[in-house]
Each structure stands twice: as C-alpha cells, then as structure tokens.
Amino acid sequence: MNNLGKMFKEAFGIPMDQVIPPEEDLVPIDGFASSLLFGSPIAAQKQFLNQSDIEPFITLCTQGYFLVGFWGHGINSSAFYYSRANAWSRIFFRLPYGGVYTDNNAMAKLFVRFLTQYFDYEKRLRESVKDFIAIESMHKGYYRIEMPDSNVFELRKSLLAAPDFELEFGLFLAGYEF
C-alpha cells in the first residue's frame, strides 16, 4: 500500500488521502504482475477493470467492494482506478494514465481537479440521495442520481475535463435541500 501512495504522489503531486477518502483493510490484488492494485476482500475475489465490466459492476457489485490503484493491459490501456460500492452509491473511475500515447502530466492535472471536485460534491450528496452512480471510464461518463422521492436524473457525458458537478446537476437538484 505504501508503494501505491508513493506512486500516487509522484504521478499527481499530492498525497492520495488528500483527495481520496481512506479505506481500511485493503489487500494487494494478486495475479496482476507489476500493478499497484489494492482492494477490499470482496474486490480481491473479483475485479471490474475493463470497459465491458461497467454494466456488471453497476448491476452485480456488492456493498463493501473497494478497489484503488494503477493497472493496465496493452500499450495504451493503462489507468488509475477508483471503484467502490456501498449502501447508497456505485462509483467506477477508470482514468487513462500511463499509456504510450497519454500525456501523463496533462492527465495528472485533470485527475487532481476532477477527483477533488468529485469528492467535495459527493460529500454534499451523501445524505440526500437514495442512489448514486458515477462512471468515468477512458473519457466516457455516465451519472445517475435517484432522489428519495424516486425522481431520477441521468447524465451521459464525461466530466473528467470539466468537472463542474454543481452546474451539471444543479437544475435537477435545485428543488432539494442539501
């Protein structure tokens, strides 16, 4: 886990716990040579890592799943991962980083801004929504918010380059208390 924190700081210029809420009891994910993937015991049993894993992640992932780290396959499919499932949310971030054609410095700046703004906004949503899905995977995005009154908002676009959650979700959430 120390290597992951070191890699995160080297890549993004800030400590990992400054933008990503810390999780306890993470274990190394075995079977991924040269990766820096760590997760909950549930994530150690089954990982959701590819584009084709998004739908199963949304529908099948159980509460307590948590995965974080760097992993890739091929020369341009390397990514930073943050995925979790809990009682009120399912989050799957697969952010491009480390591929042969990726400008890692530019991506690092995007990530810090995106992750910081995302987690700040998530804190506001946590107590007010019934269900929340946030997907960012290789420049494709999907967000779904279900309110306690069963009102649903969906956004099908990436917010990685312009993470203005307030603007994107603002009209839908305007009538709700936070």
C-alpha atoms as one frame of an Amber mdcrd trajectory, in Angstrom:
protein
   0.000   0.000   0.000   2.936   2.319   0.655   4.045   1.899  -2.979   0.590
   2.941  -4.190   0.656   6.076  -2.052   4.151   6.862  -3.297   3.150   6.325
  -6.949   0.021   8.476  -6.488   2.070  11.324  -5.016   4.699  11.053  -7.767
   2.049  10.960 -10.501  -0.355  13.603  -9.197   1.784  15.728  -6.889  -0.399
  15.359  -3.787  -0.910  12.695  -1.113  -3.585  10.160  -2.037  -5.546  10.699
   1.187  -5.870  14.396   0.313  -8.345  13.596  -2.487  -9.440  10.004  -1.923
 -11.134   9.132   1.360  -9.009   6.444   3.054 -10.310   2.897   3.310  -9.169
   0.366   5.854  -8.244  -3.287   5.451  -7.102  -3.097   1.832  -5.199  -6.066
   0.482  -2.974  -6.339  -2.587  -4.836  -7.742  -5.566  -2.941 -10.879  -6.585
  -2.435 -12.012 -10.127  -1.670  -8.642 -11.658   2.077  -8.531 -12.211   3.591
  -5.046 -11.985   0.281  -3.495 -10.969  -0.410  -1.392  -7.945  -3.980  -2.502
  -7.246  -5.360  -2.780  -3.738  -8.856  -3.530  -2.604 -11.293  -4.824  -0.065
 -11.568  -8.597   0.433 -14.607  -8.528  -1.903 -12.550  -6.813  -4.633  -9.765
  -9.351  -4.147 -12.212 -12.060  -5.252 -13.498 -10.261  -8.396 -12.148  -7.176
 -10.131 -14.021  -4.931 -12.556 -11.286  -3.415 -14.731 -12.370  -3.144 -18.368
 -14.966  -1.244 -20.362 -17.027  -4.434 -20.661 -17.087  -4.704 -16.833 -19.062
  -1.481 -16.302 -22.577  -2.919 -16.671 -21.805  -5.941 -14.438 -20.245  -3.559
 -11.909 -23.429  -1.472 -11.793 -25.795  -4.423 -11.565 -23.812  -7.108  -9.692
 -21.259  -5.377  -7.495 -21.986  -5.897  -3.811 -21.719  -3.475  -0.940 -18.215
  -3.388   0.518 -16.410  -3.523  -2.822 -13.467  -1.123  -2.958 -10.571  -1.034
  -5.431  -7.881   1.599  -5.950  -4.641   1.723  -7.890  -2.877   1.633 -11.209
  -3.263  -1.142 -13.762  -3.260  -1.670 -17.492  -3.079  -4.165 -20.289  -1.598
  -3.442 -23.674   0.371  -0.355 -24.625  -2.421   2.199 -24.258  -4.948   0.902
 -21.785  -3.227   1.833 -18.558  -5.359   3.626 -16.000  -5.796   4.834 -12.465
  -8.744   3.067 -10.815 -11.058   4.074  -8.018 -14.126   1.862  -7.643 -16.478
   1.261  -4.752 -19.957   0.065  -3.929 -21.737   0.924  -0.706 -25.300   1.302
   0.548 -26.019   4.437  -1.465 -23.513   4.550  -4.366 -21.588   2.709  -7.037
 -18.526   4.560  -8.311 -16.303   3.321 -11.165 -13.435   5.589 -12.186 -11.038
   4.249 -14.817  -8.958   7.286 -15.656  -6.403   6.990 -18.507  -2.865   7.186
 -17.207   0.393   5.583 -18.289  -0.364   4.507 -21.839   2.204   5.079 -24.546
   0.095   7.820 -26.192  -1.037   9.500 -22.960   0.289  12.876 -21.836   0.624
  11.875 -18.186   1.410  15.395 -16.969  -1.762  16.790 -18.538  -3.824  13.854
 -17.260  -2.419  14.257 -13.740  -3.653  17.857 -13.623  -7.101  16.771 -14.843
  -7.263  13.974 -12.262  -6.431  16.158  -9.292  -9.074  18.689 -10.288 -11.656
  16.019 -11.128 -11.128  13.897  -8.006 -11.029  16.899  -5.673 -14.221  18.379
  -7.082 -15.932  14.994  -7.261 -15.293  14.076  -3.610 -16.244  17.574  -2.426
 -19.541  17.293  -4.293 -20.128  13.719  -3.150 -19.993  14.835   0.494 -22.963
  17.105  -0.189 -24.954  14.370  -1.934 -24.308  11.588   0.562 -27.129  12.324
   2.996 -29.646  13.485   0.409 -29.829  10.890  -2.353 -31.290   7.407  -2.424
 -28.918   6.007  -5.053 -25.954   7.426  -6.945 -23.924   6.010  -9.830 -20.813
   7.765 -11.145 -18.878   6.271 -14.052 -15.800   7.798 -15.692 -14.018   5.352
 -17.964 -11.469   6.386 -20.557 -13.214   9.676 -21.444 -16.733   8.239 -21.345
 -19.058   9.155 -18.499 -22.401   8.226 -17.015 -24.030   9.624 -13.872 -27.339
   8.669 -12.313 -28.929  10.225  -9.238 -32.089   8.845  -7.642 -33.699  11.005
  -5.001 -35.753   9.680  -2.043 -38.945  10.691  -3.906 -37.825   8.346  -6.776
 -37.078  11.269  -9.100 -34.146  10.244 -11.361 -31.554  12.303 -13.204 -29.138
  10.802 -15.761 -26.183  12.432 -17.457 -24.376  10.623 -20.269 -21.117  12.510
 -20.689 -17.659  12.624 -19.229 -16.951  15.281 -16.621 -13.244  14.493 -16.409
 -12.097  17.545 -18.395 -14.743  19.895 -16.948 -15.823  18.616 -13.528 -18.460
  21.224 -12.742 -20.868  18.960 -10.860 -22.761  21.951  -9.491 -23.542  23.176
 -12.996 -24.290  19.741 -14.487 -26.572  18.545 -11.671 -27.760  21.960 -10.497
 -31.075  22.291 -12.321 -32.155  18.788 -11.398 -31.220  19.209  -7.729 -32.427
  22.824  -7.425 -35.602  21.921  -5.527 -33.871  19.672  -2.988 -32.303  20.551
   0.347 -28.603  19.835   0.910
